């Protein structure tokens, strides 16, 4: 959509991930976006915080078609190479879109749907879905197309 969601920062450039997600879902509802037909991703250049979890890479409503990602923590204060930052951003975005499409976390440590507790977890996993998650995603999208 390319527009701001109008959610105030909670500290510095940090936003409440749940508030951003709620605003994105509200906008999707207002614009009649069907989560079976499109997935929406809001990307913040800052960091996201979730009550009880502190800093998070992203958040999604499983199966609701909406997700949010914060890019700031992906640098991890190391001034990483642009290619490393891009690779991390792709992994986090694909992970959150997977949730938006209805996928849960995966036990396969190489799968993009494996949870990331820290930047090392992001770096360790692949940017692709494992076979099981890819199959589940295909089924979810085919089932949605039939309804």
Secondary structure, 3 states (H helix, E strand, C coil): CCCCCCCCCCECCEEEHHHHHHHHHHHHHHCCCCCCCCCEEEEECCCEEECCCEEECEEEECCCCEEEEECHHHCCCCCCCHHHHHHHHHHHHHHHHHHHCCCCCCCCCCCCCCCCCCHHHHHHCCCCCCHHHHHHHHHHHHHHHHC
